[in-house]
Each structure stands twice: as C-alpha cells, then as structure tokens.
Amino acid sequence: MKKTIKSSLPAFQKAGKRHDIPKLLTIMADLRAPSGCPWDREQTEQTLKRYLIEEAYEVLEAIETGTSAGLKDELGDLLLQIVFLSQIADEKGQFSFADVVHNLVLKLIRRHPHIFPSSSMRVPIKPQSGQEVRKIWRKVKAQEAKNRPKESLLDGLPLSLPALVRAQRMGERAARVGFDWPGIQGVWEKIREEMDELKMAEAEKSLPAKEREVGDLLFTIVNLARHYRLSAEEALRKTNRRFADRFRQVESTLRRQGRSLEESSLEEMDRLWNQAKKRRKRK
C-alpha cells in the first residue's frame, strides 16, 4: 500500500484551485502587514517607479515575441505593481484598488458615449471607424479638461515617459490646436533644415551645440512618424530588435568559423551583416 504524503503547500497554492482579485488583494495586504515581508513593507511609491516601468516594457517584449504564456506572466507582474501602489495608497487613506477600478469603469463609460449613451454627451451617428471614435474621445476629454483646468496644454505628460513617446505626445497635443505642419512636405523641409544646422554645429566643434541639434533632428523625425500615423517608439523598438537579431547572426557565423568579432575586419562583418539582412527579408 502506498504511503499518503500530506502536502505542505498552503491551501491557496494547491493544484486545481483558481484564485481571484480579492485573494490577490488579501495577499498584498498580508505582505505589507506589520508581520509581513520586510522588503515589501519598505517599498514606497518612489521605489516602485522603476519596477512599474520595467514591467511595462517586459509586457511589450512578451507581445513582440508572441508567446501567450509569456504575456500572461508579464501582465501578472504589471498588475502586481498596480495592486502594490493601490495598497500603499489605501494604507495612507488616499484610495483603494476598488476606487481605481470604479474610476476606470466610469471613465470607460464616459469616453464611449456611442456604446453607453449618457445625458452628458449625445452621439447622433454611431461611428464606423477608429478615426471617428477618436473625434468623440477628443470631445469627451475636452469636457473633462474643463473640470480640471491646466496651465498648459502639455501638462500631465510625465517626464518619466520614454523621450520618443513624450515627444510624440507633445506633438499630438500641439497639433490639436493647429500648431503643426500642414502636411508631410513641411516636416521633410524641417528635417533638411535640422540636418543643415547639425552640420554647422559639427563644423563649430561644439559638443553642446551638436547635442542640441541632434535632439532637434530626432524631435522632427518623431513628428514625421506622427504624420505617417506611426509610433516612433514602436518603430525604433522594432529596429533595435532587427539590429540585435542580425548582429547575433554575425557573431554566430564567426563562432562557427572559430573566430571572434575582434579578429574580423569591418569589411567581413559588413558582408556577414548583409547576408543576415537578406535572410531576414526572405522569412
């Protein structure tokens, strides 16, 4: 007869039992309790900022790699940061996770009057495209802004945003009030102007001037992406991935030949790079 071994796992860890948001909130409260985890108790809104950003980027990475298991895991890690910050706020008597959910539900309903009709905004014709929906969103957000007056149209864009994302958001907001090039041609002319100014800064041998002009050129290119209805951040992320894939192929080919990057010439690395580029295009 087989000996029965009693599981030492807590009840909430036993196989077959599914858990929900209330259980997650209970665990988070236990971790922050006086008898809870010392590390979790030490955390503040400020110390969690880096983890929030890191987890958001890991979600993007999981989306790009296309694995549902990875995405599920990373979404959980991102949710943890939201629950963690909500718990800290709850302890201060500011708001709870339930308040976060409540506000989100209200916002979704308010910003979709074409789905959830309300007395605050009437939509005469149901939108048939994403572009028409965006027009409704802008009207709703304009109404919301009246209740929360800002000194600047650019207020509310966190400095912690990635620079490309923040540049594109600023361009989008300025464009709403007509501060924009009338078309793509104007953006291209500005790019050529910024390139000329960068060349002048190069001739002056001034590092601060070169930094300023490189920034101006990047900002204009971000606005070119906006006019193309592309995300500059996403475009650069994909380019980064292509570069990494091709560079690793160069390294792999050289390793198979028993050589290192340092032992190869620029011409040889360029040749292997172009081969990797062609292979990628055939896929």
CORPENOR-V253277 format. One record per pair of residues at least 24 apart in sequence whose C-alpha atoms are under 10 Angstrom apart, sorted by the first residue. I is the first residue (numbers start at 0). GAP is how many residues later the second one is. D is the distance in Angstrom with one decimal. If there is no record, write none. Layout:
# CORPENOR-V253277
I&GAP&D, I&GAP&D
This chain:
# CORPENOR-V253277
20&62&9.5, 20&76&10.0, 23&55&10.0, 23&56&8.7, 23&59&8.2, 24&55&9.6, 24&58&7.0, 24&59&8.8, 24&61&9.5, 24&62&8.0, 24&72&8.3, 25&61&10.0, 27&52&8.7, 27&55&7.4, 27&56&6.8, 27&58&9.8, 27&59&7.2, 27&60&9.8, 28&54&9.6, 28&55&8.8, 28&58&6.8, 28&59&9.2, 28&61&9.8, 28&62&9.3, 30&53&9.8, 31&52&9.0, 31&55&8.1, 31&56&8.4, 31&59&9.3, 32&58&10.0, 39&44&8.8, 40&47&9.3, 42&41&9.0, 42&42&9.3, 42&45&8.6, 43&40&9.2, 43&41&7.9, 43&44&7.2, 43&45&9.6, 44&36&9.8, 44&39&8.9, 44&40&6.3, 44&41&9.5, 44&43&7.5, 44&44&8.7, 45&39&9.9, 47&33&7.4, 47&34&9.8, 47&36&8.5, 47&37&7.8, 48&32&8.9, 48&36&9.5, 48&111&9.2, 49&110&9.8, 50&26&9.3, 50&27&8.6, 50&29&10.0, 50&30&7.4, 51&25&8.9, 51&26&6.7, 51&27&9.3, 51&28&9.0, 51&29&5.9, 51&30&8.1, 51&33&9.6, 52&25&8.9, 52&28&9.6, 52&107&8.9, 52&108&8.9, 52&109&9.7, 53&24&8.8, 54&24&9.1, 54&25&9.4, 54&26&8.2, 55&25&9.8, 59&174&9.6, 59&177&9.7, 60&176&9.5, 63&173&9.7, 63&174&8.8, 63&177&9.5, 106&33&9.9, 106&34&10.0, 106&37&10.0, 109&27&9.2, 109&30&7.4, 109&31&9.4, 109&34&9.6, 110&25&7.7, 110&26&5.8, 110&27&9.0, 110&28&9.0, 110&29&6.0, 110&30&7.7, 110&33&9.9, 111&24&7.9, 111&25&7.5, 111&28&8.7, 112&24&9.1, 112&27&8.7, 137&38&9.1, 152&24&9.4, 161&71&8.1, 162&55&9.9, 162&56&9.2, 162&59&10.0, 162&70&8.7, 163&54&8.4, 163&55&7.8, 163&57&9.8, 163&58&6.8, 163&59&9.8, 163&67&8.8, 163&68&6.4, 163&69&5.6, 163&70&9.4, 163&72&9.0, 164&57&8.7, 164&66&7.9, 164&67&7.2, 164&68&5.9, 164&69&9.1, 165&53&9.9, 165&56&9.8, 165&67&9.6, 166&51&9.2, 166&52&6.4, 166&53&9.1, 166&54&10.0, 166&55&6.9, 166&56&7.9, 166&59&9.9, 166&65&9.2, 166&66&9.8, 167&51&8.1, 167&52&9.6, 167&53&9.7, 167&54&6.0, 167&55&6.4, 167&56&9.5, 167&57&8.4, 167&58&6.7, 167&62&9.8, 167&63&7.8, 167&64&7.4, 167&65&8.7, 168&53&9.8, 168&54&9.6, 168&57&9.2, 169&53&9.5, 170&48&9.0, 170&49&9.4, 170&51&8.5, 170&52&6.5, 170&55&7.8, 170&56&9.8, 171&51&8.5, 171&54&7.6, 171&55&9.5, 179&43&9.2, 179&47&9.8, 180&42&9.4, 180&43&9.9, 180&46&9.1, 181&45&9.8, 182&41&9.6, 182&44&7.6, 183&39&9.5, 183&40&7.1, 183&41&9.8, 183&42&9.9, 183&43&6.5, 183&44&8.1, 184&39&9.6, 185&38&9.5, 186&33&7.0, 186&34&8.1, 186&35&10.0, 186&36&7.4, 186&37&6.1, 186&38&9.9, 186&40&8.4, 187&32&8.6, 187&33&8.7, 187&35&10.0, 187&36&7.6, 189&26&9.7, 189&27&8.5, 189&30&7.0, 189&31&9.2, 189&34&9.7, 190&25&8.9, 190&26&6.3, 190&27&8.9, 190&28&9.4, 190&29&6.1, 190&30&6.9, 190&32&9.9, 190&33&8.8, 191&25&8.9, 191&28&9.9, 192&24&8.8, 193&24&9.2, 193&25&9.9, 193&26&8.1, 193&27&10.0, 241&34&9.9, 241&35&8.7, 241&38&8.6, 242&30&9.4, 242&34&9.2, 244&31&8.4, 244&32&9.3, 244&35&8.9, 245&26&8.8, 245&27&6.3, 245&28&8.6, 245&29&8.9, 245&30&5.4, 245&31&6.5, 245&32&9.9, 245&33&9.3, 245&34&8.1, 246&25&9.0, 246&26&6.9, 246&29&8.2, 246&30&9.7, 247&25&9.5, 247&28&9.3, 248&24&7.8, 248&26&9.1, 248&27&6.3, 248&28&9.5, 249&24&9.4, 249&25&8.7, 249&26&7.2
